Amino acid sequence: MTQAFALDKRVTLQARSGTRDGLNAPARSWANVLGGDGKMWAWVRDITGRQYVAAGGTQNTVQTEIGIRRRAGVLPSMRVLHGGFTYDIQAVLEHDRNWLILMCKKGPANG
């Protein structure tokens, strides 16, 4: 049985760009995977959260599922932007033939 997902959020999928800086070193920049405004429809659901002490302060990490329509080339090295947050993709799971579920981490070390 196929689960119906409510694609009610607009997210941006990004991959590291292949650009280089002035010293010919790889630049730490990102590029939108899709053309235009780079946005696609998705559902976003926080599934777990954790708070811990690191670097002299309190940090938070949230595990999030992001569901999108199936498309080729989505990799764990990519990231998703939504609602002012950056989500690092940890795993790409196939669901049926029509969906991808991106298991992501939203936390202090994103970017």
Sequence and secondary structure as in RCSB ss.txt:
>XXXX:A:sequence
MTQAFALDKRVTLQARSGTRDGLNAPARSWANVLGGDGKMWAWVRDITGRQYVAAGGTQNTVQTEIGIRRRAGVL
PSMRVLHGGFTYDIQAVLEHDRNWLILMCKKGPANG
>XXXX:A:secstr
        EEEEEEEE   B TTS B   EEESSSTT EEEEEEEEEEEEEEEETTEEEEEEEEEEEEE  TT  
TT EEEETTEEEEEEEEEEETTTEEEEEEEESTT  
